[in-house]
Amino acid sequence: MKQKQTTATSMTALEKRSISGLSGIFALRMLGLFMILPVFSLAADQYTGATPILIGLAIGAYGLTQALLQIPFGMLSDRIGRKRVITMGLLLFAAGSVVAASADSIYTVIVGRLLQGSGAIAAAIMALTADLTRDEHRTKAMASIGISIGLSFSIALASGAALEHWVGLSGIFWATAVLSLLGIAVLHFWVPTPERLSSHRDLEPVPTQFLNVVRNADIMRMVISIMLLHCLLTISFFALPISLFEYAGLAKDQQALAYLPVLILAFIAMVPFIIIAEKKRKMKPVFIGAIITLGIAELGWSTLSSSLVGMLFCLWLFFTAFNILEASLPSLMSKLSPLANKGTAMGLYSSAQFIGAFIGGASGGLIYSQFNLSGVFIAAALLTLVWLIIIFPMQQPKHLSTRILHLDGLTKDNKSEIATKLNSINGVEEVVIVAEEHVAYVKFSPDDIDNNALDAFNSQSS
């Protein structure tokens, strides 16, 4: 059985083009979703029927349809093609943006936001990325998409306030419609079309595996964590723009200038903690420290509302902790998820992220209507306490990596023999063989792995 060598090869020009294009599409879409976050609660009183509860619902509504349709759209892309599903999703997003841009009523905005969220293309983009890149570059490709999301989030917060000052909320929604159409152009004129669709066990959910995932306490802690993180994000940005404007005296058109340097400083502050978590094997203490920091920021906002310096300092604390958690959670999910259930676990994780955004927006408006701004921040701080109680029993995760071996001669008849050989290599923790894909997924400890044995297995005939 002759096996392909998959080590230490550089990305091809086609792979680089695929990753840049798909990262760009993801960034354009997330930019459109997040641009209203720092301004909507301040400016939404222009809509008829607007109440704090309905404003909060409009902020988080996209998360509901995103969560419900993320997995079905991913599965549909296996049947009718990735590009068709991504195109359909971007058109739905554009249609929702047009509906929201044309709205006079808060109810119409909510419908538009729900329609925006129905363009749930994340799973299809991930699958297309895997189709267009070799297995050994999949981690780099996914990391590039993750970076593009982080950058788009920062740009959205910094630009949303300025854009609202120039063109209003309707202008922001029109801009998001244009961005989604630009994404379609990038998809069809820049991103290559794969020769065939492939299944990717580490990316795609399997409905029959959901019960196994839900029963895994460590995985569910991560699923709840991403839900709570994005709940905190949306609940905070319901209240924060109002607090900065009404109490700290920061004009709407000046908030963009405040966000940008804070975001840059938060990104710089995040880096050493990520290094400590990954390189020094201190993931759990860094993780818990970041949750505590979120709680401190929320309490600070509740008590320092009249101090602009205090509010911006708490914003820096919030974004530093948020960035640490946003970067750490996917890594933790990868380490904790059994290979056989990884795609299902990641699908549930992605849906939980958007459910959190919906709950945060809806609850932010409800709490504000009953307890004012300080009540929103105190409720968010209490949420971090609940989060700590959930996460504290977590064991320090093992430092594990995954490698994908493409084996041309792999068959159903010899897969047990190959699995036995791989499992016998020192440092290998788990092996999943998928004969139909001619692929072996190997999870191993980088500190203990016998690289010579793994490389020899990968290059020898058997």
N, C-alpha and C positions, 0 to 999 in steps of 0.2 A: 504493500500500500504506500504509494508515494504521497507525501504531504507537502503542502505549500509552506515555504519559509515565511513567517510573518513578523520577523523581528527587525527593528531598527531601519525601516524603510521610510523614505520621506513621502509627504503628501504629493500627489500629482497636481498639475495645474487644474484639472477637472474637479478634483476634490476640493481644492481651495476655492474655486469658483462656486461650487455647490454650497459650501459652508458659509461663504460671505453672503450669497444671495438669500439663503434661508434664515441666517441670522438677521439680515436686513428686514425681511418680511416680518419676522417675530418682533423686531424692535419697532417698526412702523405701527404695527397693531397695538402693542402695549403702550406706545406713545399716545395713540389716540384714546385709549381707555383711561390713562392716568392724568391727562392734561386738565381734566375738570376737577381733580381731587383737591387742589389747594384753593379753589375759588368758588365751587358750586354752592356751598352752604352760605356764603356771603351774598351771592348774586341771585339766588333762586327765588327770592321774594318777588321778582318780576313776573312770575308765572301765576295765573289765576288758580285759586284753590291751594296754593302752597301753604303747607304747615310743616313744623319741624319733623313730624313723623314721616310725611310724604317726601320731604327733601332727603331725609336719610335713606328712605326706600329707593329713591332715584339714584343716589350715590352707589348703593350696593346691589341694585337690581341685576346688573350684568352678571354678577357672580352666580346667581341662581341658575340661569340658563346655561352658563358655562359649565357648571358642575354637573347638570343633568345630561348635557349633550357631548361632553368631552370624550367619554369612552365609546358611545355609539358612533360618533363621527370617525373615531380612529378605526373602528371595525369596518365601517362603510368604506373607508379608503382601501382596505384590503380587497374589496369586491369591485369597486368601480374605478379605482385609481387615485393616487395621492393628489395629483394636480387638480383633478376635478373637484375633489372634496375641499381642498384649500381655496380654490377659486370660488366655489359656492359659499364657503364660510366668509371670505372677504367681501363678497357681494352682500351677504346678509348683514355684515358689519357696516358696510357703506349705507345700506338701506336704513338700518337703525339710526345711523348718524344723521341722515336726511330727515327722518321722522322727528328726531330730537331737535334738529336745527330749525325746523318749521313750526315748532310747538309754541302755543300760547298758554297751554294748560300744563300743570305739573303732571297730570295723568298721562298726557301725551308724551312727555319726557320719559316717564317710567316705561311706557310701551317701547319707546325708542331704545332705551337702555337694555330692556329685555331682549329686543331684537338684535342689538349689538352683541350681547353675550351669546346669542344662539349661533353665531359664527365661531364655533368652538373648534379651532384648527390645530391646537397645540400637539395633540397626539399624532395627527397626520403629518405635521412638519417634522416631528421627531422620527417618525417612520421613514419619511422621504430622505431625511439626513442619513439614516442608517443604510437605505438602499443605495445612496450615491457615494458612500465612503466605505473603505475597507474596515474590517472588524478592528484591526489594531489601532485605527485612528478615531474610533467612535467616541472614546472619552474626550479627546481633544475637540471633536466636533460639538459634543454636548456642552463642554465648557465654554466654547465660543458663543453658543446660543445663550447660555447663562449670563455671560458678560454683556451681551447685547441687551438683554432684558434689564440688567442693572443700570446700564448707561441710559437706556430709554426712560427708565423710572426717574433717574436724576434729572434728565433734560426736561421731562414732563413737568416735574414739580417746579423747576426753575423758570420754565417758559410759560406755563399755564396762566400764572397770575398776570404776566406782562401781556399775553395774547388777549386775555379777557378785557384788559384795560383798553386795548386797541380796537378789538372787533366784537366784544361781548361774548356771552355764552353761545349764542347761535353761531357766531363766527368760529368758535372752537369746534363745534359739532360739524360745521361745513369743512373745516380743515381736516378733521378725522376721516370724513368721507373721501376727501382727496387722497389722504395717506393710504387708505385701504385700496383705492384704485391704483395708486402707485405700486403697492405691494403686488397686485395682479400683474402689472407690467413687468416687475422684477421676476416674478415666478415664470412667466412665459417667454421672456426675452433674455434672461440671464441664467436661470437655474436649469441645468440639463434635465432631460427626461430619462428615467432609469430604463434599462433594457427589459427588466422584469421586476415584479413586486416580490419581496421576500418577507417571510415572517421573522420576527425578532423577539425571541423569548425574553430577553432582558428589557424589552420596551413595551410589549403588547400584553394587555390584560386577558385573562382567560376566566370567563364567568364562573366555571366550576371551582376555581381556586379561591374565590372571595372569602368563603367561610374559614379556610386555612389561614388567610391573612388576618382576618378579624380576630382570630383566636391567639395571634402572636402579640403578646403584651408589649414587647419592645418596638415592633413596627407600629402598633396603634399609638404608642406614646409619640412617635414622630408624626403620624397622621394628625393627631390632636394638636401637636405643636405647630404645624404649619397652618392649621385652621385658626388657632388662637393668635398666631403672629399676624395674619392678614385681617383677622377681626380687630385686633388692636390698631392696625394701620388705618383702617377705614373709620373706626369709631373716633380715633384721635383726630383725623383730618376732617371729620364733621365739625368738631368743636374748635380745633386750633386756629383756623383762619378767622373765625368769629372773635375768639379771645384776643388774638394779636391786633385785630382792628378796633374792637370796642374798648378793651381794657389797657393794652400796651401802647395804643396810639400809632400802630403801624398801618399806614394807608394801603389800600388794596394794591395799587400799582407799585408800591415799594416792597411788597412781600417777596416778589421774585428775586430782587437784589439781596434779600436776607437769606433766602433758601440756598442760593448757589454756593456762597463761601462755606456755609454750615455743612452742606452735602460733601464738599471737597475735603474739609477737615475731618468729617466723619469717616470718609473712605480711607484717608491716611491713617487715622487712629485704629481702624479695623485691622489693618494688615498684620501688625505684630501679634495680635490675639489669634488670628487664623494660623500663623506660623507656630505659635505656642501649642494650639490645639492639635495640629496635624503632626508637626515635627517632634514636639516634646511629649506627645501622647497625653495631653491634658484636656481632652475634648469635653469630658463631663464638667470639670470645674469652670471652664470657659463658658460652656453652654448655660450653666446655672447662673454664673456671674452676669451674663448678658440679659437673662430674664429679670434678675434683680434690678439691673440698670434700667430696663424698661419701666419697671414699677416705680423707681425713684424719679424718672422723668415725668411720669404721669402725676405723681404726688406733687412734684415741683410745679407743673402747670396749674394744678388746682390751688396752689397757695401763692404763687408768684405772678399772678395774672397782670398786675399793674407794672411789673418791671420788665422792660423789653430785653435787657441784658440777661435777666434770669430766665425768661421764656426761651431765648435763643440758645442759652447754655443747655437747657433741658432738651431742646430740639437736637442739639449736637449729641447729647447722651443717647437720645432715642434712636437717631439714625446710626450711630456707631454700633449700638446693640442690635438694631434691626439688620444691618448689613452683615454682622457676624453670624446671626442666626439664619439669615437667608442663604448665606454661603455654606454654612455648616450642615443644615438639615438634609440637602440632597446627598452629601457625602455620608452622613450617618445612615440614611435610608439604604444606600448602596451597601454599606458594611453590614447592616443588620438584616437585610432581606435575604432569605434563602434563594439560591439561584433558580430553583424550580418555580418560585412565586414572585420573582422580582418584577416582571412586567405588570402583574396584577397589583402588587403593592404600590408601584409608582403611579398606576392609574388612579387608585384610591387616594393617594397622596395629592395628586394634581386636582382631583375633584374637591377634596377637603379644603385646599387653598382657596378656591373660589366660593365655596360655602361660607368660609370664614369672612370673606369680603362682603357677602350678602348679609350675614348676621350682624357684622360690625356697622354697616350703614343703617340697617333697619333699627337696630337697638340704640344707636347713637341718637337718632331723631326722637325715639320714644323716651329715652332717659332725659334728654334735654328738655322735652316738653313738661316733664314732671319735676326735675331737680336742677335745672339750669346747667351752665357750663361746668361748674365745679363738680356737680354730680356725675357728669360724663367722665371726667378725668379720674374721679375717685372710683367709679365703677370699673374703669380700665385698670386701675392699680389693683383692685380686688381680683380682677381676672388674672393678673400676673401671679398673685398668691395661689390661686387655684392651680395655675400652670405649674408652679413650683412643687406643690403637693403631688401632682401627677408625675412629674419628671424625676423627683428625688430618688425613688427606688431604682432608677435605671442603673444598670451595671456599666462600668467603664467599658466602652466598646473595644473589641480587638481591632488592631490596625491591620486591615485586610485589603487586598487589591484583587481585581478580576482581570483575567486574560482570556481572550477568545482565540481558540486554535481552529483554523480551517483545515479539515482533513478530507482530501479528495476521495480516498478509498473507504471512507466510513460507511458501513452498512448496518442494517438491523442485526445481522448475524454476528458481527465482530464488535459491536458497541460495548458489550459487557466486558470483553477482554481489554479493550482500550481504557474503559473506566477503571478497571482494576489496576492497570499499569500506572495511570495518572494518580490514583489515590495512594499508591505506594511511594510516590515521590515525597521526600521530606519537605514539610512546610505546606503541603496541599491540604486545605480544610474541607473543600467540597467540590464535587464534579457533577456536571449535568451534560449528558450526551444527547444530541438531537440529530438522529441519523438522517432525517429528511432534509435538514439544512446542511449536512456534512460539517457540523460544528461541534466543538467541545467547549463548554464554559467552565473555566477553572478559577475558583476562589482560593487565594493563598495568602500566607503571612510573608510580607516582603523581608522581614527580619530572619525568617527561618527557611525560606525556600531554597531548594537546591537548583539554582538557575541552570547549571550545566546539564542536569538530568532533564529538566523541562525543555531546554533548547535541543538536547539530543533527541528527545522524543518527538519534537516538532520537526526535526530535519531528517530522521532516519526512516527507512522503509520498514514495514512490518507486515 
